[in-house]
Amino acid sequence: MNKSELSTHSVKPSRQSKTLFAAIWRKRYIYLLLLPGLAYFAIFKYIPIYGVQLAFKKYAVNLGITGSPWIGFSNFNLLFIDGDFWIAVRNTLIIAYMQILICFPIPIVLAVLLNEIRQRKFKRTVQTIYTFPHFLSWVIVSGMVLNMLSTNGAINNLLAVLNFDRVQFLTDKRIFRWLLVFLQAWKESGWNCIMYLAAITSIDPTLYEAATIDGANRWHRMRYITWPGISMIVVVTLIMRMGSIMDAGFEQIINIYNPAVYEVSDIIDTYVFRITFQRPANFGLSAAVGLFKGITNCVLLLTTNWICVRLSGTGIL
Amino acid sequence: MKKKQIVLRTLILVMATVFVLVGCTTSATEPSASDRQPETPPQESKVSTEATAPAEAAYEEKVTISHNITDAEKQVDNALYTYFSEKFNVEMQYIPMQFGERHEKARIWASSGDLPDLLWMDLNENIFSEWCGWVDSGLFAPVPSDLKAWPEIANLFDSMIGDELFTRNGDCYALACMRDMSSQDFTVCMNIVYRADWAEKLGMRKPDDVYTWNEFMDLIKACIEQDPGENGAGKTFGISAPQWYFPDMLGIYQTNTYEWGFEEPFFIVIDGQYVWYPTTDEYMTGLKIAKQLYDDGIIWPDNVVDTNSTMYQDLYYAGQMTAMCQHATIANLRSGRDRMAEGFPDLNREDMYQIAKVSSPLDDKFFWQKQSPCYWSANSISAKTSDAQRERILDMWNWLLTDEGMRFRMYGLEGTDYTLNADGSVELLWEKNANGVYIDPYPGARGFYGRPVLNDAEYALLNVSIPEADRIDGNKSWVWDWENAHIGKVDYNMLYASTPNKDTLGMFVSEVKAKAIELLINSTQDSIEADWKAWTESMMPKVQLVLDDLNNLDFIPSSYEDLIAHMSGED
């Protein structure tokens, strides 16, 4: 190695770091905007991870999280003999997969269909109507559902007027999961399709023009231009959704469910709520459930990513 | 121009960050006890060793006392608060909370070392063992053992067993909100209120409103079918209940003939051993009866979805419900009747909201009622309070228990809200509404003043602001139960036992209720017994852990008398 090579090796990183720092400094105001986001993740996502140790401890208020005594896997043993826990795991997976199978494709289809509407005013009106439910909280939606679907609610009164039997929408175990999925689709499809609409607008319009000249009809254009154009974002959102599959919708279910349908709708989050707030609180047990949930989510995310990479060559990791 | 924009944006960002940080700090309205007061270990407190002059002495030093309370905004800015704060030279800093979050808030405060100076909690069996842990961790100051300076508190403790429950390592750590029903052994007023005017209209009303089970259910069926309220087809319903009594009050309570009762299906002693009540034949019988009521349309079908216990009353007050399970205290009678009178001013106020006595479905002569724990809630003093704060709390507590304090709490200010006659009777100066009922000038503003004792039965009888008819009917019902009903007793031994598995797993109350409701709706008469047994068996791995703990306790009561003797150290 000669002198000039040596000097290149020694100087290059320094220049790079200088350049990087200079680039950051040049765009310091943009980076400043990043700070609240970073602070959010640090404070609410990373620092609380130290609380995971509670899953292996018996929490004592006077000793704090770090000072409480270790008890090995006792919390997990207690958890795994609890039949309700396994019912909650089963329900979480069933409801989450139902939501993925039904609610995940709807916004994609909706976005593609909205993209085909040519009248701008009509398109915007329809989009507003679809998006609006997203801004209603689940508390409000649950009130509406109760008023409409209870035995003496609007729908049942209508059925009674038409000489049909009243339907126990809210207490029938066969109906309830479908009701949850329907409400989820109604509330969130319009909002979720915005991302796909944005992806569609980024597709080069000349591709459509060329395809039209080549004789492609609407279906062909959707099939061969729009779909490939958004497939990447679809894969990414699918992987992200799989990574949070154990979040089957706490806010929705806690506001709508009732004891008659616990067996089919009690999910891990509602289970944690119950064992924490409707029994003597055992933070160790609740932390054990949280850890179980986190690990399951992580495994599912990695698995889905691996499958996506194998099938389409696209993943997020 | 560009520079200005950058500066402006930076400013906005900085301000937003500052606001967020400020928002995260303790606010002025939610004071931290530790910020204001010097830390004094409980054992060094003068209060615990020396008695000082009670309330009537002038207070030179102004103290601030923080206290968690619902309807916090209604507690200040009124004449009651002005009088009280001047009398005791105290500034109450009320920390707002919702009733439903009382346990969560207490846990957060205890864990973060930010307890109010005087922590209110209902201290029921769900949080009792945690509270014991907080006491053992030194979070609370003990109530002085020598209560000579606070004789009213001493008298209250003497008449109850609450102080024994809250005593740990020889010291009492809670000022309990006692129930005022010690003379009748804390018998409560869990009853069914119903539309006696509808029964009258259908010619089915019974003398003194005493019914057999079948008579009452037939009445409900007749009301649903014949619509005496003229609501229209399908718009009159049967009977409803709040979630805490659903479905238990609709057949399950009334088939419990054991000595032990209480509101929930807990563990009871049979032949010297604790058993899980849901596994008994009696519980199964009760569940089947409730199921029959549901199938017959007598139970309001939407009761199960009324998880916040709001709608069950609304339909009654709207004139669409025939009956509802209710804690029929004198105060509730008054408020219920007032609401009915507002909606239906032309109908008889009392008959629209009358108490029915309904027998057990098993025996026309057997009536059921229950005892409640001797206290309703409790208040613990933070160990971080100063001697002056503790003394002031006890002084206020003591005064609120005097006759003068009770009048202040019930009526308000002497001379303004009432006058005291020479014979000790009270003349109320409140305005009356069109129905001749007094209008409360301080609605919702008495939260703190009602802390020492629940104005439930005996005190309410004396409360002249309540219409006389309500007091007479409430008292009649109370005495009737005491004389005629089987009273299910509270097993304090089981309820407040702290064992490793019970503290972790609880007593399965919510699980039992949820499953009972589920089967009520989704099971059939033929399958309910098998379904229930299958479920209780599936629960046994967990339940057995708690049962083993309970059956290994040093003491298992053979009777209620045995229990009381044990608690008072007489055995």
Interface residues (C-beta under 8 A of the other chain):
Chain A: Y29 L32 L33 P36 A60 V61 N62 L78 I81 D82 G83 D84 L146 S150 T151 N152 A160 Q168 L170 T171 D172 K173 N258 P259 A260 V261 Y262 E263 R274 F277 Q278 R279 P280 A281 N282 L285
Chain B: I6 R9 T10 L13 A16 T17 V20 H103 E104 R107 A110 S111 N126 I127 F128 S129 E130 G133 W134 D136 S137 G138 L139 G234 K235 F237 P301 D302 V304 V305 T307 K502 D503 T504 L505 G506 S510 E511 K513 A514 K515 I517 E518 L520 I521 N522 S538 M539 P541 K542
